[in-house]
Amino acid sequence: MEQFYFFLMLLFLSTLSLFILFFRHACLMMSPNLPPGKIGYPVIGESFAFLSSGWKGKPESFILERMTQYSSRVFKTSLFGEPMVMFCGSACNKFLFSNEGKLVRTWWPESVNKIFPTSLQTSATEESKKMRHMLPQFLNAKALQRYVGIMDSVAQRHFASEWENNSHVTVFPLTKRYTLWVACRLFMNIDDPNQVEKFAEHFNQIPSGIFSVPINLPGTPFNKAIKASKFIKEELLKIIKQRKLDLADGKASPTQDILSHMLVSCDENGQYMTEEYIADKILGLLIGGHDTASSTCSLIAMYLAELPHNIYDRVFQEQMEIAKSKSPGELLTWQDVDKMKYSWNVACEVLRLAPPLLGAFREAMDDFVFDGFSVPKGWKLYWSTSATHKNPECFPEPEKFDSSRFEGNGPAPYTYVPFGGGPRMCPGKEYARFEILVFMHHLVRRFKWEKVIPDEKIVSNPITTPAKGLPVRLYPHQA
């Protein structure tokens, strides 16, 4: 009987919560002069339509269809239980990027906070500022010059163990191993592939859970992501404790990587970061330095397999000129990467056509007006890469692959935004550029390849990837 009453109470509270959410949304939608659009179903809103467009391989369709339907570059919707305004276009990007910390601030769905529970007592905005103050010390030009040789060393070992002597490989899982290995080596000085692999199997559970239905039941993507995040954080705490001992015994250097720097740094009040805090931050860095770069590396391989041979041939020629200039065993340098100009133009065009993330969220810090429409305080906002990357006004013939778009001065401001823009531009942009180009160098100088699935789609869930992981046949170059 007690269980029956408990079930009734649970049902009542759930129904009440849904009613409150629905009532809240209805009231918010009654604000005057909102942008055009609709909110979809109660609570769920248009979340399914938004997500399914990515699952079906047409992630831009949700945005572009509504821009056409409402004849507006801003429209309202409801995603992940929140009223939201979609900002679409270069003028929208400029407005949001220019008003970061003034009218808008970073926001993520509550599911993200549940997958990455934080030990922090301060706001996400304050923590973001702290990290952005810290990261340039490790991602500036001087630091990156040191990283190239390390990335090259990791890439050599990765290709020797995972690619060579294989006639078939599946590219995306391998690019994830490469980028995670690089991140673990640079952020925590972990260079053991077996230790990296312990992380890898759990990292693979996280992306699909981030924007899944937030039902924490065994077997659901959301539940798997929560468990994976918890495991990784527990492993990070073990590494942090050991590093503290190594620093105390003089076995580790205070400046050798981001982990050591965090452990020896204190704030203006002389307070050191807690182990929990550092684990949170390292987890975030590993996520940021892993999935997005691996997505781009795999999609570069996909496009080079599909495009006219002359594009691959030009990348190959550029990379072989650099390879021939090196002595046996000599690692790549910053100067070598700086010579990979055509290869980077190709990578940039891949990032335009298939950016690893399709946009990002913001929250209105106060009421404001944009394009004649009111945006109420507390509403969530979303800016979209597709709104400019696939817009013929920004990029003529947007579906055509044309790396020459990035020659000279390149695209117009606020149209090309795979790394965001303004104060929130990805601080790891140059890190990603080096990591991607080192990968391209080793891939094209070793192999040509062809897709096993000729019509394999590109999907987003939420990271943009080849739908089947891009299985390919490898054809090694003759020495």
ROVEXBA-947218 format. One line per 3 residues: their letters; for each residue x, y, z of C-alpha. Coordinates in Angstrom, 2 decimals, always signed. Each point is the difference from the previous one (the first is absolute). Example, Ala and Ser with C-alpha at 12.3 -4.5 7.8 and 13.67 -1.06 7.14 Angstrom:
<atoms>
AS) +12.30 -4.50 +7.80  +1.37 +3.44 -0.66
</atoms>
This chain:
<atoms>
MEQ) +0.00 +0.00 +0.00  +2.82 +2.39 +0.87  +1.55 -0.63 -3.41
FYF) -3.34 +0.81 -1.66  -0.26 +3.33 +1.85  +3.61 +0.76 -0.86
FLM) -0.75 -0.67 -3.68  -3.06 +2.29 +0.13  +2.04 +2.77 +1.62
LLF) +2.73 -0.40 -2.60  -2.59 +0.14 -2.79  -1.59 +3.10 +1.53
LST) +3.33 +1.81 +0.35  +1.00 -0.92 -3.54  -3.31 +1.27 -1.38
LSL) +0.28 +3.18 +2.06  +3.53 +0.60 -1.28  -1.12 -0.43 -3.59
FIL) -2.94 +2.35 +0.58  +2.27 +2.65 +1.52  +2.42 -0.28 -2.90
FFR) -2.81 +0.23 -2.53  -1.56 +2.98 +1.80  +3.37 +1.74 +0.19
HAC) +0.57 -0.48 -3.73  -3.50 +1.23 -0.82  +0.55 +3.17 +2.05
LMM) +3.38 +0.65 -1.57  -1.41 -0.41 -3.49  -2.50 +2.75 +0.75
SPN) +2.76 +2.63 +0.25  -0.62 +2.79 -2.52  +1.77 +0.24 -3.36
LPP) +1.81 -3.33 +0.12  +1.69 -1.28 -3.18  -2.17 -2.17 -2.29
GKI) -0.06 -3.75 +0.56  -1.69 -2.70 +2.02  +0.86 -1.94 +3.15
GYP) -1.13 -3.46 -1.08  -1.25 -2.51 +2.54  -0.26 +0.84 +3.72
VIG) +3.35 -0.32 +1.81  +1.59 -1.97 -2.88  -0.38 +2.95 -2.35
ESF) +1.75 -0.59 -3.31  +2.92 -1.90 +1.54  -0.69 -3.17 -1.98
AFL) -0.14 +1.85 -3.33  +3.21 +1.85 +0.90  +1.89 -3.17 +0.92
SSG) -1.44 -2.25 -2.69  +1.16 +2.34 -2.77  +3.55 -0.84 +1.10
WKG) -0.70 -3.72 +0.30  -1.36 +0.00 -3.55  +3.10 +1.66 -1.42
KPE) -1.61 +3.39 -0.69  +0.80 +1.99 +3.15  -0.38 +3.34 -1.74
SFI) -3.59 -0.74 -1.06  -1.54 +0.94 +3.38  +1.51 +3.49 -0.22
LER) -0.23 +0.72 -3.73  -3.60 -1.23 -0.40  -1.22 +2.28 +2.80
MTQ) +1.99 +2.97 -1.26  -1.85 -0.42 -3.30  -3.37 -0.71 +1.63
YSS) +0.09 +3.10 +2.24  +2.00 +2.24 -2.37  +2.10 +0.95 +2.99
RVF) +3.54 -0.46 +1.24  -1.32 -0.39 +3.57  -2.84 -2.30 +1.03
KTS) -1.29 -1.51 +3.22  -0.27 -3.64 +0.92  +0.30 -2.19 +3.09
LFG) +2.87 -2.44 +0.52  +0.96 -2.18 +2.97  -2.79 +1.43 +2.14
EPM) +0.98 +3.63 -0.61  -1.50 +2.84 -2.09  +2.62 +0.93 -2.56
VMF) +0.79 +2.48 -2.76  +2.08 -1.23 -2.92  +2.45 +2.58 -1.38
CGS) +0.87 -0.68 -3.64  +2.48 +1.96 -2.09  +3.15 +2.10 +0.10
ACN) -1.73 +3.03 +1.55  -1.40 -2.25 +2.72  +3.44 -1.50 +0.63
KFL) +1.52 +3.46 +0.25  -2.67 +1.12 +2.47  +0.38 -3.04 +2.27
FSN) +3.80 -0.15 -0.11  +0.27 +3.75 +0.66  -2.39 -0.12 +2.97
EGK) +1.54 -2.93 +1.84  -0.09 +0.81 +3.71  -2.13 +3.09 -0.66
LVR) -3.36 -1.22 -1.29  +0.66 -3.72 -0.35  +1.99 -2.72 +1.76
TWW) +0.80 -3.66 -0.53  -2.71 -2.56 +0.70  -0.28 -3.77 -0.41
PES) -2.99 -2.33 +0.44  -0.44 -1.38 +3.50  +0.92 -3.47 -1.31
VNK) +3.56 +1.24 -0.50  +0.25 +0.99 +3.68  -1.26 -3.44 +1.02
IFP) +2.52 -1.81 -2.17  +2.80 +2.27 +1.22  -0.96 +0.72 +3.62
TSL) +2.32 +2.69 +1.26  +1.55 +0.47 +3.41  +0.11 +3.76 -0.59
QTS) -1.79 +2.53 +2.15  +0.40 +2.92 -2.41  -1.96 +0.63 -3.20
ATE) +0.84 -1.59 -3.33  +0.74 +3.47 -1.39  +2.59 +0.69 +2.71
ESK) +1.61 -3.40 -0.51  +0.13 +0.56 -3.74  +1.84 +3.29 +0.56
KMR) +2.51 -1.72 +2.28  +0.74 -2.70 -2.57  +0.30 +2.50 -2.82
HML) +2.51 +1.93 +2.07  +2.01 -3.17 +0.67  -0.08 -1.76 -3.38
PQF) +1.96 +2.54 -2.09  +3.12 -0.91 +1.99  -0.25 -3.48 -1.53
LNA) -1.60 +0.83 -3.34  +2.02 +3.07 -1.03  +2.43 +0.01 -2.94
KAL) +3.04 -0.87 +2.13  -1.70 -2.97 +1.65  -1.43 -1.26 -3.29
QRY) +3.43 -0.02 -1.57  +1.05 -2.51 +2.68  -3.12 -2.09 -0.58
VGI) +0.53 -0.70 -3.70  +2.85 -2.44 +0.58  -2.02 -1.80 +2.69
MDS) -3.04 -0.22 -2.30  +2.23 -1.35 -2.77  +1.52 -2.62 +2.30
VAQ) -3.47 -1.15 +1.11  -1.22 -0.06 -3.62  +2.95 -2.12 -1.15
RHF) -0.66 -2.59 +2.69  -3.76 +0.13 -0.61  +0.29 -0.64 -3.74
ASE) +2.62 -2.73 +0.52  -2.23 -1.92 +2.42  -3.50 +0.69 -1.34
WEN) +0.27 +0.59 -3.77  +3.07 -1.61 -1.52  -0.22 -3.66 -1.03
NSH) -3.80 +0.29 -0.22  -1.94 -0.15 -3.26  -3.22 +1.30 +1.60
VTV) -0.58 +2.38 +2.92  -2.95 +1.96 +1.41  +1.23 +3.57 +0.14
FPL) -2.08 +1.78 +2.65  +0.84 -2.33 +2.94  +3.67 +0.31 -0.93
TKR) -0.08 +3.81 -0.15  -1.58 -0.02 +3.46  +2.88 -2.08 +1.33
YTL) +2.52 +2.36 -1.60  -1.52 +3.22 +1.34  -0.56 -1.46 +3.49
WVA) +3.60 -1.23 +0.12  +1.25 +3.46 -0.98  -2.21 +1.67 +2.63
CRL) +1.05 -2.41 +2.76  +3.67 +0.46 -0.89  -0.12 +3.80 -0.07
FMN) -2.40 +0.66 +2.87  +1.10 -2.73 +2.44  +3.25 -1.46 -1.42
IDD) -1.67 -3.39 -0.49  +1.77 -1.80 -2.85  -1.05 -3.60 +0.55
PNQ) -2.48 -1.14 -2.69  -1.50 -2.55 +2.38  -0.76 +2.67 +2.59
VEK) -1.47 +2.23 -2.69  -2.17 -2.89 -1.20  -1.53 -0.30 +3.48
FAE) -1.32 +3.53 -0.46  -1.00 -0.51 -3.63  -2.69 -2.62 +0.49
HFN) -1.76 +2.29 +2.49  +0.44 +3.20 -2.02  -1.86 -1.70 -2.83
QIP) -3.14 -0.20 +2.18  -0.23 +3.72 +0.70  -0.87 +1.88 -3.25
SGI) -3.23 -1.88 -0.76  -1.21 +0.56 +3.56  +0.49 +3.76 +0.08
FSV) -3.11 +0.89 -2.00  -1.93 -3.21 +0.54  -3.32 -0.24 +1.84
PIN) +1.15 +0.54 +3.63  -1.41 -3.26 +1.40  +2.44 -1.50 +2.47
LPG) -0.98 -3.66 -0.33  +2.42 -2.89 -0.58  +0.90 -0.42 -3.66
TPF) -1.06 +3.46 -1.18  +2.61 +2.24 -1.73  -0.47 +2.54 +2.80
NKA) +0.70 -2.57 +2.71  +3.05 -1.35 -1.88  +1.39 +3.53 -0.36
IKA) -0.42 +0.71 +3.72  +1.80 -3.23 +0.92  +2.79 +0.68 -2.50
SKF) +0.56 +3.51 +1.32  +0.11 -1.30 +3.58  +2.57 -2.68 -0.90
IKE) +2.26 +2.46 -1.83  -0.11 +2.46 +2.87  +0.90 -2.71 +2.51
ELL) +2.99 -0.98 -2.15  +1.05 +3.65 -0.28  -0.08 +0.36 +3.77
KII) +2.40 -2.95 +0.31  +2.36 +1.64 -2.51  -0.23 +3.33 +1.82
KQR) +0.86 -1.57 +3.37  +3.01 -1.75 -1.52  +1.17 +3.19 -1.70
KLD) -0.12 +1.87 +3.33  +2.32 -2.62 +1.46  +2.31 +0.19 -3.02
LAD) +0.19 +3.79 +0.27  +0.82 -0.23 +3.68  +2.77 -2.55 -0.70
GKA) +1.41 +1.98 -2.95  -0.98 -2.72 -2.50  -2.24 +2.41 -1.95
SPT) +0.50 +3.57 -1.15  -2.40 +2.81 +0.99  -0.01 +1.23 -3.61
QDI) -0.11 -3.30 -1.93  -3.72 +0.09 -0.82  -3.37 +1.49 +0.91
LSH) -0.53 -2.47 +2.85  +3.20 +1.00 +1.81  -0.74 +3.68 -0.55
MLV) -3.44 -0.36 +1.59  +1.44 -1.80 +3.01  +2.63 +2.66 +0.77
SCD) -2.07 +3.10 -0.85  -1.94 +1.99 +2.57  -2.40 +2.91 -0.26
ENG) +0.41 +3.55 +1.30  -1.02 -1.20 +3.48  +2.64 -2.71 +0.08
QYM) -2.57 -2.79 -0.46  +1.02 -3.05 -2.04  -2.40 -1.85 -2.26
TEE) -1.59 -3.09 +1.51  +0.51 -3.43 -1.55  -3.71 -0.12 -0.89
YIA) +0.22 +3.37 -1.74  +3.05 -1.06 -2.02  -1.69 -3.26 -1.00
DKI) -3.01 +2.00 -1.26  +2.21 +2.25 -2.08  +2.20 -2.75 -1.44
LGL) -3.12 -1.98 -0.96  -1.33 +3.04 -1.85  +3.31 +0.49 -1.81
LIG) +0.14 -3.65 -1.04  -3.55 +0.16 -1.35  +0.76 +3.24 -1.87
GHD) +3.27 -1.30 -1.42  -1.30 -3.40 -1.01  -3.34 -0.27 -1.82
TAS) +0.08 +3.15 -2.14  +3.49 -0.57 -1.42  -0.65 -3.71 -0.61
STC) -3.20 +0.92 -1.85  +1.91 +2.35 -2.30  +2.83 -2.47 -0.63
SLI) -2.45 -2.74 -1.00  -2.01 +2.32 -2.26  +3.15 +1.24 -1.72
AMY) +0.73 -3.65 -0.81  -3.57 -0.39 -1.29  +0.14 +3.03 -2.28
LAE) +3.47 -0.82 -1.34  -1.33 -3.43 -0.98  -2.97 +1.57 -1.86
LPH) +1.51 +3.10 -1.61  +1.72 +0.24 -3.38  +3.47 -1.54 +0.07
NIY) +1.73 +3.33 -0.62  -0.98 +1.21 +3.50  +1.53 -3.03 +1.70
DRV) +3.02 +0.28 -2.32  +0.66 +3.61 +1.03  -0.23 -0.89 +3.70
FQE) +2.29 -3.00 -0.60  +2.54 +2.11 -1.90  +0.07 +2.66 +2.73
QME) +0.48 -2.58 +2.74  +2.66 -1.96 -1.88  +2.07 +3.16 -0.56
IAK) +0.04 +0.47 +3.76  +0.78 -3.69 +0.64  +2.92 +0.06 -2.45
SKS) +1.49 +3.00 +1.77  +0.31 -1.95 +3.27  +2.91 -2.17 +1.09
PGE) -0.76 -3.60 +1.03  -1.68 +0.06 +3.40  -0.32 +3.79 +0.05
LLT) -3.33 +1.19 +1.38  -2.28 +2.59 -1.53  +0.43 +3.58 +1.18
WQD) -2.21 +3.08 +0.19  +1.66 +1.26 -3.18  -0.98 -3.21 -1.80
VDK) -3.64 +0.32 +1.05  +0.01 +3.64 -1.09  +0.85 -1.15 -3.55
MKY) -3.16 -2.17 -0.21  -2.09 +2.85 -1.43  -1.91 -1.90 -2.68
SWN) -0.66 -2.90 +2.39  -1.46 +2.44 +2.53  -2.23 +1.61 -2.66
VAC) -1.36 -3.48 -0.75  -0.56 -0.61 +3.72  -1.78 +3.37 +0.32
EVL) -2.38 -0.85 -2.82  -0.80 -3.32 +1.72  -0.67 +1.98 +3.20
RLA) -2.35 +2.26 -1.95  -1.96 -2.86 -1.55  -0.02 -2.22 +3.08
PPL) +0.97 +1.87 +3.19  +0.41 -2.33 +2.99  -2.55 +2.01 +2.00
LGA) -3.02 +1.58 -1.68  -0.25 +2.99 +2.32  -0.10 +0.96 +3.67
FRE) -2.39 +1.27 +2.64  -0.24 +3.31 +1.83  -2.34 +1.50 +2.61
AMD) -1.47 +3.52 +0.00  +1.34 +1.85 +3.06  -2.62 +2.74 -0.41
DFV) -2.87 +0.98 -2.28  +1.22 +1.26 -3.36  -1.24 +0.69 -3.51
FDG) +1.59 -1.39 -3.16  -1.28 +0.44 -3.55  -3.11 +1.65 +1.43
FSV) -0.90 -3.05 +2.12  +0.02 -0.27 +3.79  +2.14 -2.60 +1.74
PKG) -1.00 -0.36 +3.69  +2.52 -0.41 +2.81  +0.66 -3.66 +0.77
WKL) -0.88 -1.26 -3.48  +2.55 -2.27 -1.60  +1.64 +0.78 -3.33
YWS) +1.69 -2.11 -2.63  +2.33 +1.07 -2.78  +0.49 -2.31 -2.96
TSA) +2.97 -0.70 -2.26  -2.35 -1.24 -2.75  -1.73 +3.38 -0.19
THK) +3.14 +1.48 -1.57  +2.08 -3.01 -1.12  -2.83 -1.30 -2.22
NPE) -1.35 +3.43 -0.98  +0.62 +0.96 -3.67  +0.12 +3.67 +1.01
CFP) +3.07 -0.78 +2.11  +1.52 -2.81 -2.09  -1.08 -0.23 -3.68
EPE) -0.90 -3.57 -0.98  +0.17 -1.01 +3.67  -0.16 -3.77 -0.65
KFD) +3.02 +0.14 -2.33  +3.42 -0.85 +1.43  +2.28 +2.93 -0.78
SSR) +3.09 +0.48 +2.16  +0.88 +3.21 -1.88  -2.60 +1.75 +2.19
FEG) +2.74 +0.19 +2.62  +2.68 +1.57 -2.16  +0.89 +3.67 +0.40
NGP) -2.16 +1.72 +2.61  -2.33 -3.00 +0.24  -3.73 +0.13 +0.87
APY) -1.77 +3.14 +1.18  +0.01 +0.61 +3.78  -2.55 -1.98 +2.07
TYV) -0.85 -2.36 -2.88  +2.55 -2.75 +0.71  -0.46 -1.05 +3.62
PFG) +1.03 -3.63 +0.67  +1.99 +1.28 +3.01  -2.59 +2.55 +1.13
GGP) +0.97 +3.64 +0.31  +0.50 +2.96 +2.29  +1.10 -0.57 +3.63
RMC) -1.34 -3.55 -0.19  +2.03 -1.04 -3.04  +1.50 -3.42 +0.64
PGK) +3.34 +0.57 +1.79  +1.26 -3.27 -1.46  -0.39 +1.06 -3.63
EYA) +3.74 -0.02 -0.76  +0.49 -3.18 +2.01  -2.67 -1.65 -2.16
RFE) +1.60 +1.35 -3.20  +3.37 -1.54 +0.88  -1.55 -3.30 +1.08
ILV) -2.07 -0.28 -3.20  +2.90 +0.88 -2.31  +2.36 -2.46 +1.67
FMH) -2.68 -2.67 -0.53  -0.39 +0.97 -3.68  +3.77 -0.11 -0.47
HLV) +0.24 -3.61 +1.17  -3.18 -1.17 -1.71  +0.66 +1.23 -3.55
RRF) +3.72 -0.73 -0.12  -0.70 -3.62 +0.96  -3.23 -0.84 -1.85
KWE) -2.60 +0.52 -2.61  -3.35 -1.49 +0.97  -3.54 -0.59 -1.18
KVI) -3.30 -0.17 +1.88  -1.50 -3.42 +0.63  -3.48 +1.61 +0.15
PDE) -0.16 +2.34 -3.01  -3.10 +1.91 +1.10  +0.75 +0.17 +3.75
KIV) -1.82 +2.94 +1.57  +1.32 +2.63 +2.40  -2.11 +0.18 +3.18
SNP) +0.02 +2.09 +3.19  -0.66 -1.49 +3.45  +1.06 +2.64 +1.17
ITT) +3.52 -0.28 -1.48  +0.12 -0.09 -3.79  +1.35 -3.35 -1.19
PAK) -0.19 -2.53 -2.86  -3.14 -2.04 +0.70  +1.82 -3.38 -0.01
GLP) +3.38 +1.25 +1.23  +1.50 +0.13 -3.54  +1.35 -3.48 -0.79
VRL) +2.62 +0.26 -2.76  +2.38 -2.13 -2.06  +3.58 +1.13 +0.34
YPH) +2.52 +0.10 -2.86  +3.48 +0.70 +1.38  +2.31 +2.13 -2.10
QA) +2.95 -1.87 -1.41  +3.25 +1.09 +1.62
</atoms>
